[in-house]
Amino acid sequence: MPSSEAESNKKLPQEPKLIIAVPARIGSTRLKNKPLALLGGQPLIVRVAERVQKCLKQIQTTLRLSETETLAMVATDSKEIQMALHTSRITVELTPSELPSGTDRIEAALKSLYPDGRTGLSPDTLIVNLQGDEPFFCLEDILSLIQTMKQNPTCPMGTLAFKNNSAQQFVTPSCVKVARSHDGNALYFSRSPIPWPRALWGASAPPTSTPLTHFEGSDFTFLQHIGVYAFRYAALQKFTKLSPSTLELTEGLEQLRALEAGWKIQVVEAAEAPFGIDTEADLIRASEHIKKMESIL
């Protein structure tokens, strides 16, 4: 928790209209202590925090929001992560390690920062949940998601998806797919290939190298889900109180809890593909990308 309530109060806007929140858990199954892994000489979480702060500046300018109306926050279970961010201007809140998801971690952090009986956090406050392992997220995509949520004030939740034409990604379970309606609302998220391109692969034939090649030469595309979410605060509170649903447990996808409860999730098309860091190979690739960016500058 913050060292003192007075110190915390100095950093917090009393009436935030927008909060960008990054959950950061120290544990990782594929890359040990991932948030603290060095990327271009700095911990990954520091790189993400820097990107978040840059993003927030652009949002403030575009949407004409003042610094007192916005907040950037990292919600973590690790004092090591808190220490790594001690020179950053981002608010850091410690949360219990046993929380089941990043969404729960953000909600717990906000409860601690804005406890019951203290004014400042409206039910309509927009919370953008960014991933702590994606230091290259597209600023314009985040802004597009926020603007879409502002244009749809009754929509409780929004997310991003990238139009992809990679057959290999389409059949890869770690690549989550989403189908949406004509008005942009999610119909379903799945690790399975959706929608199934029957005209290319038939009704039952499993993907093999031949149809994969055929897929690449076609104009078929699918929407690859990007794990960035926007919640209104009231919706975030309700979401974390819902029990994990049957579809969520089946697919291992938290957003299906909202769909199964009948919620609308606005799916906003992103301009850039995600670049997450899950493995040592991803970290090496990201380090090379950092070097190229710095050489250009």
C-alpha positions as a Python dict, from the first residue, in 0.01 Angstrom:
ca = {
    (1, 'M'): (0, 0, 0),
    (2, 'P'): (112, 362, -29),
    (3, 'S'): (349, 463, 254),
    (4, 'S'): (87, 706, 385),
    (5, 'E'): (-258, 826, 291),
    (6, 'A'): (-131, 1185, 264),
    (7, 'E'): (138, 1077, 15),
    (8, 'S'): (-124, 889, -189),
    (9, 'N'): (-364, 1184, -189),
    (10, 'K'): (-106, 1410, -350),
    (11, 'K'): (-98, 1188, -659),
    (12, 'L'): (-469, 1124, -705),
    (13, 'P'): (-715, 1339, -897),
    (14, 'Q'): (-1035, 1387, -697),
    (15, 'E'): (-1267, 1357, -996),
    (16, 'P'): (-1096, 1141, -1259),
    (17, 'K'): (-1284, 1092, -1584),
    (18, 'L'): (-1027, 849, -1722),
    (19, 'I'): (-792, 598, -1559),
    (20, 'I'): (-534, 392, -1745),
    (21, 'A'): (-453, 91, -1530),
    (22, 'V'): (-186, -175, -1576),
    (23, 'P'): (-202, -496, -1371),
    (24, 'A'): (145, -642, -1308),
    (25, 'R'): (187, -977, -1134),
    (26, 'I'): (539, -1087, -1044),
    (27, 'G'): (468, -1455, -1113),
    (28, 'S'): (491, -1586, -1469),
    (29, 'T'): (488, -1944, -1590),
    (30, 'R'): (692, -1892, -1908),
    (31, 'L'): (924, -1601, -1821),
    (32, 'K'): (1042, -1573, -1461),
    (33, 'N'): (975, -1235, -1295),
    (34, 'K'): (862, -1105, -1633),
    (35, 'P'): (775, -746, -1530),
    (36, 'L'): (1134, -700, -1406),
    (37, 'A'): (1300, -854, -1714),
    (38, 'L'): (1539, -604, -1870),
    (39, 'L'): (1434, -456, -2201),
    (40, 'G'): (1689, -216, -2345),
    (41, 'G'): (1846, -175, -2002),
    (42, 'Q'): (1520, -102, -1820),
    (43, 'P'): (1266, -334, -1654),
    (44, 'L'): (977, -425, -1881),
    (45, 'I'): (723, -268, -1644),
    (46, 'V'): (914, 63, -1656),
    (47, 'R'): (899, 58, -2036),
    (48, 'V'): (525, -3, -2018),
    (49, 'A'): (477, 275, -1762),
    (50, 'E'): (666, 519, -1983),
    (51, 'R'): (444, 426, -2277),
    (52, 'V'): (131, 467, -2065),
    (53, 'Q'): (234, 815, -1955),
    (54, 'K'): (305, 915, -2315),
    (55, 'C'): (-32, 775, -2417),
    (56, 'L'): (-207, 968, -2140),
    (57, 'K'): (-50, 1295, -2256),
    (58, 'Q'): (-180, 1238, -2608),
    (59, 'I'): (-527, 1152, -2476),
    (60, 'Q'): (-534, 1464, -2259),
    (61, 'T'): (-450, 1679, -2562),
    (62, 'T'): (-694, 1511, -2800),
    (63, 'L'): (-988, 1489, -2561),
    (64, 'R'): (-908, 1816, -2384),
    (65, 'L'): (-874, 1657, -2044),
    (66, 'S'): (-660, 1811, -1772),
    (67, 'E'): (-405, 1625, -1562),
    (68, 'T'): (-648, 1649, -1270),
    (69, 'E'): (-908, 1453, -1469),
    (70, 'T'): (-684, 1157, -1552),
    (71, 'L'): (-477, 896, -1370),
    (72, 'A'): (-215, 641, -1475),
    (73, 'M'): (-179, 348, -1236),
    (74, 'V'): (4, 18, -1194),
    (75, 'A'): (-167, -241, -973),
    (76, 'T'): (83, -501, -854),
    (77, 'D'): (139, -774, -599),
    (78, 'S'): (512, -708, -580),
    (79, 'K'): (720, -466, -376),
    (80, 'E'): (1002, -527, -626),
    (81, 'I'): (783, -391, -904),
    (82, 'Q'): (685, -100, -681),
    (83, 'M'): (1054, -22, -623),
    (84, 'A'): (1135, -48, -994),
    (85, 'L'): (876, 225, -1056),
    (86, 'H'): (975, 453, -767),
    (87, 'T'): (1121, 719, -999),
    (88, 'S'): (825, 709, -1236),
    (89, 'R'): (539, 955, -1204),
    (90, 'I'): (287, 674, -1228),
    (91, 'T'): (76, 579, -924),
    (92, 'V'): (161, 231, -791),
    (93, 'E'): (-75, 39, -564),
    (94, 'L'): (5, -293, -394),
    (95, 'T'): (-267, -557, -406),
    (96, 'P'): (-304, -910, -263),
    (97, 'S'): (-109, -1173, -458),
    (98, 'E'): (-393, -1427, -457),
    (99, 'L'): (-627, -1225, -680),
    (100, 'P'): (-733, -1442, -977),
    (101, 'S'): (-696, -1192, -1263),
    (102, 'G'): (-567, -855, -1373),
    (103, 'T'): (-922, -721, -1371),
    (104, 'D'): (-961, -815, -1005),
    (105, 'R'): (-623, -658, -932),
    (106, 'I'): (-729, -326, -1088),
    (107, 'E'): (-1060, -325, -902),
    (108, 'A'): (-882, -395, -571),
    (109, 'A'): (-633, -115, -635),
    (110, 'L'): (-911, 134, -712),
    (111, 'K'): (-1097, 34, -395),
    (112, 'S'): (-784, 105, -196),
    (113, 'L'): (-713, 437, -368),
    (114, 'Y'): (-1077, 549, -360),
    (115, 'P'): (-1233, 378, -56),
    (116, 'D'): (-1604, 390, 25),
    (117, 'G'): (-1717, 726, 156),
    (118, 'R'): (-1452, 920, -32),
    (119, 'T'): (-1572, 1120, -332),
    (120, 'G'): (-1390, 1121, -660),
    (121, 'L'): (-1463, 800, -852),
    (122, 'S'): (-1788, 823, -1048),
    (123, 'P'): (-1967, 510, -1176),
    (124, 'D'): (-1909, 654, -1526),
    (125, 'T'): (-1532, 691, -1485),
    (126, 'L'): (-1368, 509, -1775),
    (127, 'I'): (-1107, 249, -1678),
    (128, 'V'): (-871, 130, -1954),
    (129, 'N'): (-700, -198, -1870),
    (130, 'L'): (-367, -229, -2052),
    (131, 'Q'): (-142, -534, -2042),
    (132, 'G'): (179, -514, -1841),
    (133, 'D'): (374, -715, -2100),
    (134, 'E'): (301, -503, -2410),
    (135, 'P'): (543, -207, -2417),
    (136, 'F'): (472, -120, -2782),
    (137, 'F'): (94, -81, -2778),
    (138, 'C'): (-42, 163, -3037),
    (139, 'L'): (-139, 499, -2885),
    (140, 'E'): (-391, 565, -3162),
    (141, 'D'): (-568, 234, -3094),
    (142, 'I'): (-612, 318, -2725),
    (143, 'L'): (-747, 660, -2817),
    (144, 'S'): (-987, 500, -3068),
    (145, 'L'): (-1119, 264, -2799),
    (146, 'I'): (-1173, 553, -2556),
    (147, 'Q'): (-1351, 764, -2818),
    (148, 'T'): (-1578, 473, -2909),
    (149, 'M'): (-1674, 426, -2544),
    (150, 'K'): (-1748, 799, -2515),
    (151, 'Q'): (-1973, 776, -2821),
    (152, 'N'): (-2160, 480, -2667),
    (153, 'P'): (-2230, 598, -2310),
    (154, 'T'): (-2455, 301, -2224),
    (155, 'C'): (-2200, 38, -2330),
    (156, 'P'): (-2040, -113, -2018),
    (157, 'M'): (-1731, -259, -2180),
    (158, 'G'): (-1512, -234, -2490),
    (159, 'T'): (-1205, -405, -2634),
    (160, 'L'): (-973, -413, -2936),
    (161, 'A'): (-930, -659, -3223),
    (162, 'F'): (-690, -668, -3517),
    (163, 'K'): (-787, -782, -3867),
    (164, 'N'): (-552, -1071, -3945),
    (165, 'N'): (-506, -1298, -4248),
    (166, 'S'): (-249, -1543, -4107),
    (167, 'A'): (-371, -1901, -4141),
    (168, 'Q'): (-122, -2020, -3880),
    (169, 'Q'): (-249, -1769, -3626),
    (170, 'F'): (-608, -1857, -3714),
    (171, 'V'): (-559, -2220, -3604),
    (172, 'T'): (-334, -2140, -3303),
    (173, 'P'): (-523, -2167, -2970),
    (174, 'S'): (-313, -1896, -2803),
    (175, 'C'): (-442, -1651, -3065),
    (176, 'V'): (-791, -1557, -2945),
    (177, 'K'): (-1048, -1485, -3214),
    (178, 'V'): (-1364, -1275, -3191),
    (179, 'A'): (-1675, -1252, -3410),
    (180, 'R'): (-1882, -936, -3393),
    (181, 'S'): (-2220, -808, -3509),
    (182, 'H'): (-2283, -532, -3764),
    (183, 'D'): (-2309, -277, -3484),
    (184, 'G'): (-1965, -374, -3351),
    (185, 'N'): (-2072, -578, -3049),
    (186, 'A'): (-1896, -905, -2972),
    (187, 'L'): (-2088, -1222, -3057),
    (188, 'Y'): (-1828, -1467, -2926),
    (189, 'F'): (-1459, -1503, -2834),
    (190, 'S'): (-1281, -1832, -2886),
    (191, 'R'): (-945, -2005, -2905),
    (192, 'S'): (-1092, -2209, -3189),
    (193, 'P'): (-1096, -2076, -3548),
    (194, 'I'): (-1405, -1852, -3583),
    (195, 'P'): (-1577, -1793, -3811),
    (196, 'W'): (-1494, -2120, -3987),
    (197, 'P'): (-1418, -2057, -4360),
    (198, 'R'): (-1629, -2340, -4501),
    (199, 'A'): (-1578, -2231, -4861),
    (200, 'L'): (-1201, -2276, -4820),
    (201, 'W'): (-1172, -2577, -4589),
    (202, 'G'): (-1506, -2756, -4620),
    (203, 'A'): (-1740, -2853, -4341),
    (204, 'S'): (-1522, -3095, -4146),
    (205, 'A'): (-1169, -3130, -4284),
    (206, 'P'): (-903, -3036, -4024),
    (207, 'P'): (-645, -2775, -4127),
    (208, 'T'): (-334, -2917, -4298),
    (209, 'S'): (-47, -2756, -4486),
    (210, 'T'): (-239, -2758, -4814),
    (211, 'P'): (-551, -2568, -4699),
    (212, 'L'): (-332, -2335, -4491),
    (213, 'T'): (-153, -2233, -4810),
    (214, 'H'): (-487, -2195, -4982),
    (215, 'F'): (-604, -1972, -4695),
    (216, 'E'): (-301, -1742, -4733),
    (217, 'G'): (-387, -1686, -5098),
    (218, 'S'): (-748, -1595, -5025),
    (219, 'D'): (-904, -1271, -4910),
    (220, 'F'): (-1042, -1428, -4591),
    (221, 'T'): (-958, -1243, -4268),
    (222, 'F'): (-1047, -1289, -3905),
    (223, 'L'): (-1044, -1064, -3599),
    (224, 'Q'): (-764, -1140, -3355),
    (225, 'H'): (-858, -1023, -3008),
    (226, 'I'): (-620, -785, -2833),
    (227, 'G'): (-634, -806, -2454),
    (228, 'V'): (-702, -437, -2393),
    (229, 'Y'): (-1031, -351, -2220),
    (230, 'A'): (-1227, -40, -2133),
    (231, 'F'): (-1476, -57, -1844),
    (232, 'R'): (-1698, 200, -1687),
    (233, 'Y'): (-1622, 183, -1315),
    (234, 'A'): (-1972, 61, -1224),
    (235, 'A'): (-1935, -219, -1481),
    (236, 'L'): (-1589, -312, -1351),
    (237, 'Q'): (-1731, -348, -1000),
    (238, 'K'): (-2018, -566, -1123),
    (239, 'F'): (-1788, -777, -1341),
    (240, 'T'): (-1557, -875, -1056),
    (241, 'K'): (-1858, -981, -849),
    (242, 'L'): (-1986, -1220, -1119),
    (243, 'S'): (-1893, -1584, -1073),
    (244, 'P'): (-1676, -1741, -1345),
    (245, 'S'): (-1914, -1866, -1612),
    (246, 'T'): (-1934, -2201, -1789),
    (247, 'L'): (-1804, -2062, -2118),
    (248, 'E'): (-1526, -1873, -1941),
    (249, 'L'): (-1406, -2187, -1766),
    (250, 'T'): (-1434, -2392, -2085),
    (251, 'E'): (-1230, -2157, -2304),
    (252, 'G'): (-1018, -1996, -2033),
    (253, 'L'): (-1129, -1651, -2149),
    (254, 'E'): (-1243, -1404, -1884),
    (255, 'Q'): (-1442, -1184, -2125),
    (256, 'L'): (-1687, -1467, -2188),
    (257, 'R'): (-1816, -1410, -1835),
    (258, 'A'): (-1956, -1077, -1951),
    (259, 'L'): (-2105, -1218, -2271),
    (260, 'E'): (-2269, -1507, -2087),
    (261, 'A'): (-2422, -1254, -1846),
    (262, 'G'): (-2578, -1073, -2142),
    (263, 'W'): (-2344, -776, -2153),
    (264, 'K'): (-2258, -584, -2468),
    (265, 'I'): (-1887, -560, -2548),
    (266, 'Q'): (-1800, -309, -2818),
    (267, 'V'): (-1519, -442, -3040),
    (268, 'V'): (-1305, -165, -3190),
    (269, 'E'): (-1081, -248, -3484),
    (270, 'A'): (-713, -181, -3414),
    (271, 'A'): (-462, -51, -3665),
    (272, 'E'): (-168, -254, -3532),
    (273, 'A'): (-118, -613, -3424),
    (274, 'P'): (-30, -681, -3058),
    (275, 'F'): (331, -741, -2957),
    (276, 'G'): (322, -914, -2620),
    (277, 'I'): (619, -1058, -2431),
    (278, 'D'): (554, -1407, -2297),
    (279, 'T'): (881, -1592, -2357),
    (280, 'E'): (1257, -1537, -2366),
    (281, 'A'): (1237, -1535, -2748),
    (282, 'D'): (978, -1255, -2731),
    (283, 'L'): (1208, -1058, -2501),
    (284, 'I'): (1498, -1092, -2744),
    (285, 'R'): (1278, -980, -3033),
    (286, 'A'): (1154, -683, -2828),
    (287, 'S'): (1512, -586, -2737),
    (288, 'E'): (1604, -579, -3105),
    (289, 'H'): (1301, -361, -3171),
    (290, 'I'): (1412, -119, -2897),
    (291, 'K'): (1760, -97, -3053),
    (292, 'K'): (1610, -11, -3392),
    (293, 'M'): (1387, 255, -3242),
    (294, 'E'): (1678, 413, -3054),
    (295, 'S'): (1901, 408, -3362),
    (296, 'I'): (1635, 600, -3557),
    (297, 'L'): (1615, 861, -3280),
}
